[in-house]
């Protein structure tokens, strides 16, 4: 499972990199990488823990973007 999360984290990074300077909703990221929401969440957590992504609560959802 860790390999799958790591691969998805790469997909998330590429998705966010393509949308630089924009905050993306979690649901849009999951759709954009064509992965289940749970896997996208784990991957975003990985990137955030490593300091590559920033996650911010926005109402009932979250937004994510790459750290510059």
C-alpha positions in Angstrom: 0.0 0.0 0.0 2.9 2.4 0.7 4.0 2.1 -2.9 0.5 3.0 -4.1 0.4 6.0 -1.8 3.8 7.2 -3.0 2.8 6.9 -6.7 -0.4 8.8 -6.0 1.6 11.4 -4.2 3.6 11.9 -7.3 0.4 12.2 -9.3 -0.9 14.8 -6.8 2.3 16.8 -7.0 2.1 16.9 -10.8 -1.5 17.9 -10.6 -0.8 20.7 -8.2 2.3 21.8 -10.2 0.2 22.2 -13.3 -2.2 24.4 -11.3 0.6 26.6 -9.7 -0.5 29.6 -7.7 -4.0 28.2 -7.3 -5.5 26.5 -4.4 -7.2 23.2 -5.3 -10.1 21.6 -3.5 -9.5 18.1 -2.3 -12.4 16.7 -4.4 -10.9 18.3 -7.5 -7.4 16.8 -6.8 -9.0 13.3 -6.4 -10.8 13.7 -9.7 -7.8 15.2 -11.4 -5.5 12.3 -10.6 -8.4 9.8 -11.2 -7.8 8.0 -7.8 -10.2 7.3 -4.9 -10.6 10.1 -2.5 -9.1 8.1 0.4 -5.9 7.5 -1.6 -5.7 11.1 -2.6 -6.1 12.1 1.0 -3.3 9.8 2.1 -1.1 11.1 -0.6 -1.8 14.8 0.2 -1.0 13.9 3.9 2.3 12.4 2.7 3.2 15.6 0.8 2.2 17.9 3.6 4.2 15.9 6.2 7.3 16.1 3.9 6.7 19.9 3.6 5.8 19.9 -0.1 2.2 20.8 0.2 0.1 23.2 2.3 -3.4 22.1 3.4 -5.9 24.7 4.6 -9.5 24.3 5.8 -12.1 26.2 3.7 -15.6 25.8 5.1 -16.5 22.1 5.0 -13.7 21.3 2.6 -10.0 21.7 2.4 -7.7 23.4 -0.2 -4.2 22.3 -1.0 -1.4 23.8 -3.0 2.4 23.3 -3.4 4.8 25.1 -1.1 7.0 27.6 -3.1 
